[in-house]
Amino acid sequence: MEIILKTDIAGLGYKNDIVTVKPGYGRNYLIPQGYAVMATDSNKRVVAENIRQAAHKAEKIKNDALALAEGIGDTVLTIPAKAGESGRIFGRVTNTQVADALREKGFDIDRKKITVEDIKSLGTYEASLDLHKDVKHKVKFEVVAE
């Protein structure tokens, strides 16, 4: 079943993408929730026209994302965590903590656009930032004991 996404959905696609999903997922979840519409010929034409009209706006958004990625550059964040004697931390480091650390440095990035691997000990790690459809950036952060 082909659908047109009306919003970005992690693991599936971005707004205005035409994707193929299983019929039940499309009919029972994506379309009723307002995340997608059926990919009929008329809907495809409407989306194509919207994309054409919004091309210059999309270019500005992409350039803003590139500027943000360039601004972050090789910044290394420091995230404090309670840790035991062996260096294992209590709990885990989440994307919210990375977003807060970025906000302290002056970069306001939504936590939903940050992907962090499973971190359970002190050390240096990388988080992936999904700033735009075409702009991905990695930021390094160090988990230190409080």
C-alpha positions as CSV (number, residue, x, y, z in Angstrom):
1,M,0.0,0.0,0.0
2,E,1.5,3.4,-1.0
3,I,0.9,6.4,1.2
4,I,2.1,10.0,1.4
5,L,3.5,11.0,4.7
6,K,2.1,14.2,6.2
7,T,4.8,14.4,8.9
8,D,8.2,13.0,9.7
9,I,8.1,9.4,11.1
10,A,11.3,7.9,12.5
11,G,12.2,4.8,10.7
12,L,9.7,5.3,7.9
13,G,10.3,8.5,6.1
14,Y,10.0,12.3,6.0
15,K,7.1,14.6,5.2
16,N,5.8,14.4,1.6
17,D,7.7,11.1,1.0
18,I,5.8,8.4,-0.8
19,V,6.4,5.1,1.0
20,T,5.1,1.6,0.8
21,V,3.7,0.1,4.1
22,K,1.6,-2.9,5.0
23,P,-2.1,-2.2,4.4
24,G,-3.1,-2.7,8.1
25,Y,-0.4,-0.2,9.3
26,G,-1.6,2.4,6.8
27,R,-5.3,2.0,7.2
28,N,-5.5,1.4,10.9
29,Y,-2.8,3.7,12.2
30,L,-1.1,6.1,9.9
31,I,-4.2,7.5,8.1
32,P,-6.6,7.7,11.1
33,Q,-3.9,9.4,13.2
34,G,-3.4,12.0,10.4
35,Y,0.2,11.0,9.7
36,A,-0.5,10.0,6.1
37,V,-2.9,10.0,3.2
38,M,-3.5,7.5,0.4
39,A,-1.1,8.0,-2.5
40,T,-3.7,8.5,-5.2
41,D,-2.9,10.3,-8.5
42,S,-4.6,13.5,-7.3
43,N,-2.9,13.4,-4.0
44,K,0.5,12.9,-5.7
45,R,-0.2,15.9,-7.9
46,V,-1.1,18.1,-4.9
47,V,2.1,17.0,-3.1
48,A,4.2,17.7,-6.1
49,E,2.7,21.2,-6.5
50,N,3.3,21.8,-2.8
51,I,6.9,20.7,-3.0
52,R,7.5,22.9,-6.1
53,Q,6.0,25.9,-4.3
54,A,7.9,25.3,-1.1
55,A,11.3,24.5,-2.7
56,H,12.9,27.9,-1.9
57,K,11.6,27.6,1.7
58,A,13.0,24.1,2.0
59,E,16.4,25.3,0.7
60,K,16.4,27.9,3.5
61,I,15.6,25.3,6.1
62,K,18.3,23.1,4.8
63,N,20.8,25.9,4.9
64,D,19.8,26.7,8.5
65,A,20.4,23.0,9.4
66,L,23.8,23.1,7.7
67,A,24.7,26.2,9.6
68,L,23.6,24.6,12.8
69,A,25.7,21.5,12.1
70,E,28.7,23.7,11.2
71,G,28.2,25.7,14.4
72,I,28.1,22.6,16.5
73,G,31.2,21.3,14.6
74,D,33.6,19.3,16.9
75,T,32.0,20.5,20.1
76,V,32.5,18.0,22.9
77,L,29.8,17.9,25.5
78,T,30.2,16.9,29.1
79,I,27.4,15.0,30.8
80,P,27.7,14.3,34.5
81,A,26.3,11.0,35.8
82,K,26.4,9.2,39.1
83,A,28.8,6.3,38.8
84,G,30.1,3.4,41.0
85,E,33.7,2.5,41.7
86,S,34.0,0.4,38.6
87,G,33.0,3.2,36.3
88,R,29.5,1.9,35.6
89,I,26.8,4.6,35.8
90,F,23.6,4.3,37.7
91,G,20.8,4.5,35.2
92,R,21.8,5.6,31.7
93,V,22.5,8.6,29.5
94,T,19.5,9.5,27.4
95,N,18.9,11.8,24.4
96,T,17.2,14.3,26.8
97,Q,20.5,14.8,28.7
98,V,22.3,15.3,25.4
99,A,19.7,17.8,24.3
100,D,20.1,19.7,27.7
101,A,23.9,19.7,27.3
102,L,23.5,21.1,23.7
103,R,21.1,23.7,25.0
104,E,23.7,24.8,27.6
105,K,26.1,25.4,24.7
106,G,23.5,27.5,22.9
107,F,22.1,25.0,20.4
108,D,18.4,24.3,20.7
109,I,17.8,20.8,19.2
110,D,14.7,18.7,19.9
111,R,15.5,15.6,21.8
112,K,13.5,13.5,19.3
113,K,16.1,14.3,16.7
114,I,18.9,12.9,18.8
115,T,19.9,9.2,18.8
116,V,22.1,7.9,21.5
117,E,23.4,4.4,21.8
118,D,22.9,2.4,25.0
119,I,25.4,3.9,27.5
120,K,26.1,2.3,30.8
121,S,29.6,3.4,31.7
122,L,31.9,6.4,31.9
123,G,33.7,7.4,28.7
124,T,33.5,9.2,25.4
125,Y,30.6,8.5,23.0
126,E,28.9,9.9,19.9
127,A,25.3,10.9,19.4
128,S,23.7,11.2,16.0
129,L,21.7,14.4,15.2
130,D,19.0,14.3,12.5
131,L,18.9,18.0,11.8
132,H,17.2,17.7,8.3
133,K,16.3,15.1,5.7
134,D,19.8,15.6,4.1
135,V,21.7,16.9,7.1
136,K,23.0,14.4,9.7
137,H,25.7,15.3,12.2
138,K,27.5,13.5,15.0
139,V,28.4,15.2,18.2
140,K,30.8,13.8,20.8
141,F,30.1,13.8,24.4
142,E,31.9,12.6,27.5
143,V,30.2,10.9,30.4
144,V,32.0,11.9,33.6
145,A,31.3,11.0,37.3
146,E,29.5,13.6,39.4
